[in-house]
Amino acid sequence: MGWMGWMDQLTSRERKIVPDSEFRIAYEEAIKYGGKVVLGDRPAEVTKKRAWRKMTLSEIIKGLPSPFLLAKWSKEVEKMDLDTENRNTQELSKRFPTWAEAFIHERDIFMAKGILNVAKNKKSSRVVAVVGRVHLEGIKKHLQHQERLSDLSVDDLLTIPPPKNTAKIITTIGVFMAGVAIIWKCL
């Protein structure tokens, strides 16, 4: 399991939830009522690889304590109203723009295009989209400006950038592992 999977497990354990259980429940309800289910998010592995391969060394170094901060934040996120969560997401986006681009903004586009494609299907009279709260505003914005959305390619969002040069990768991994060891020892 990579460090992103470890972060997912950590935040889920802290919140005492099964990751993405709300989507499983929505799926079961749709099937129960005869709804057609279209899974419209980009594959998690593509998102993780795109983020990792695009991150700068300074973002990685700044992000060393992030798994622990995210675990604390994820405990509080369920109590947050949408405005507070949006402010926190904007703050996180400023600190880690590459992460935000891959995990939030690109997925907003991907899901908005998927929703639009389903809605344009002649057989679909209604579309119900179940998305994470953090994506709601971005998806709505893209759907309101469909002319810009049609210019964006889904294929580009599924392409994984080539790896960075080997020396940079080795340095990054070494710095990350050292940081995790130091933080772990301090806890």
C-alpha positions in Angstrom: 0.0 0.0 0.0 1.3 3.4 -0.9 1.4 6.4 1.4 -1.9 7.7 -0.1 -3.6 4.5 0.8 -2.1 4.8 4.3 -3.5 8.3 4.6 -7.0 7.1 3.5 -6.9 4.3 6.2 -5.7 6.7 8.8 -8.4 9.4 8.2 -11.1 6.7 7.9 -10.0 5.0 11.2 -10.0 8.4 13.0 -13.5 9.2 11.7 -14.7 5.6 12.5 -16.2 5.2 9.0 -15.9 2.9 6.1 -14.3 4.9 3.3 -16.9 6.0 0.7 -19.7 4.2 2.5 -22.2 7.0 1.5 -21.6 6.1 -2.2 -22.2 2.4 -1.6 -25.5 3.3 0.2 -26.5 5.6 -2.7 -25.7 2.8 -5.2 -27.8 0.3 -3.2 -30.7 2.8 -3.1 -30.6 3.5 -6.8 -30.7 -0.2 -7.6 -33.5 -0.7 -5.2 -35.6 1.9 -7.0 -34.6 0.8 -10.5 -32.2 3.6 -11.2 -29.4 3.4 -13.7 -26.1 3.8 -12.0 -23.1 5.4 -13.7 -19.9 5.6 -11.8 -18.6 9.1 -12.8 -15.4 9.7 -10.9 -11.9 9.2 -12.2 -10.2 6.1 -11.0 -8.4 6.7 -7.7 -5.1 5.3 -8.9 -5.0 7.7 -11.8 -5.7 10.6 -9.5 -3.0 9.5 -7.0 -0.4 9.0 -9.7 -1.2 12.3 -11.4 -0.8 14.1 -8.1 2.3 12.4 -7.1 4.1 12.8 -10.4 3.2 16.5 -10.6 4.1 17.5 -7.1 7.1 19.7 -6.6 9.8 18.8 -4.0 8.8 21.9 -1.9 5.1 20.6 -1.8 6.3 17.2 -0.7 8.5 18.7 2.1 5.6 21.0 3.2 3.3 18.0 3.2 5.4 15.7 5.5 3.2 16.4 8.6 0.0 16.4 6.5 -1.1 12.9 7.2 -1.4 13.7 10.8 -3.0 17.1 10.2 -5.5 15.5 7.8 -6.4 12.9 10.3 -7.2 15.6 12.8 -9.1 17.7 10.2 -11.0 14.7 9.0 -12.4 14.1 12.5 -13.8 17.6 12.4 -15.0 17.7 8.8 -18.3 16.0 9.6 -19.2 18.8 12.0 -18.3 21.6 9.5 -20.8 23.5 7.5 -20.2 23.8 3.8 -18.7 27.3 4.0 -16.2 26.2 6.6 -15.3 23.2 4.6 -14.9 25.3 1.4 -12.6 27.8 3.3 -10.5 24.9 4.6 -10.3 23.4 1.1 -9.2 26.8 -0.3 -6.5 27.0 2.3 -5.3 23.5 1.5 -5.3 24.4 -2.2 -3.1 27.4 -1.6 -0.6 25.4 0.4 -0.6 22.4 -2.0 -1.8 23.6 -5.4 -0.7 20.4 -7.3 -2.6 18.2 -4.8 -5.7 20.4 -5.1 -5.4 20.4 -8.9 -5.4 16.5 -9.1 -7.7 15.6 -6.2 -10.2 18.4 -6.5 -10.2 20.6 -9.7 -9.5 17.9 -12.3 -12.0 15.6 -10.7 -14.6 18.4 -10.7 -14.2 18.6 -14.5 -14.2 14.9 -14.9 -17.4 14.4 -12.9 -19.1 17.5 -14.5 -18.4 16.1 -18.0 -19.8 12.7 -16.9 -23.0 14.2 -15.5 -23.4 16.3 -18.7 -23.0 13.2 -20.9 -25.6 11.3 -18.9 -28.0 14.2 -19.0 -27.6 14.5 -22.8 -28.5 10.9 -23.3 -32.1 10.8 -24.7 -33.1 8.0 -22.4 -32.2 9.9 -19.2 -35.0 12.3 -18.1 -33.4 13.0 -14.7 -29.9 12.7 -13.3 -29.1 12.4 -9.6 -25.4 12.8 -8.8 -23.9 11.8 -5.5 -20.6 13.6 -5.0 -18.4 14.6 -2.1 -19.2 18.0 -0.6 -15.8 19.4 -1.6 -16.7 18.9 -5.3 -20.2 20.4 -5.2 -19.3 24.0 -6.0 -16.7 23.1 -8.7 -19.1 20.8 -10.5 -21.9 23.3 -10.4 -19.6 26.0 -11.8 -18.5 23.7 -14.7 -22.1 22.7 -15.5 -23.1 26.4 -15.5 -20.4 27.1 -18.1 -20.9 24.1 -20.4 -19.3 25.8 -23.4 -15.9 25.8 -21.6 -16.5 22.3 -20.3 -16.9 21.0 -23.8 -13.4 22.3 -24.8 -11.7 20.1 -22.1 -10.6 16.6 -22.8 -11.4 13.7 -20.5 -8.5 11.7 -22.1 -6.1 14.4 -20.9 -7.4 13.9 -17.3 -6.8 10.1 -17.6 -3.2 10.5 -18.8 -0.5 9.9 -16.2 2.5 12.2 -16.6 5.9 10.6 -17.1 8.0 10.1 -14.0 10.3 12.8 -12.9 14.1 12.2 -13.2 15.4 9.4 -10.9 17.6 11.6 -8.7 14.6 13.8 -7.8 12.4 10.8 -7.0 15.0 9.2 -4.8 15.6 12.4 -2.9 11.9 13.0 -2.5 11.3 9.5 -1.2 14.2 9.8 1.2 13.1 13.2 2.5 9.5 11.9 2.9 10.6 8.7 4.8 12.9 10.7 7.1 10.1 13.2 7.8 7.6 10.4 8.6 10.1 8.7 10.9 10.8 12.0 12.8 7.1 12.8 13.2 6.2 9.3 14.2 9.0 9.3 16.8 7.6 12.7 18.2 4.1 11.3 18.7 
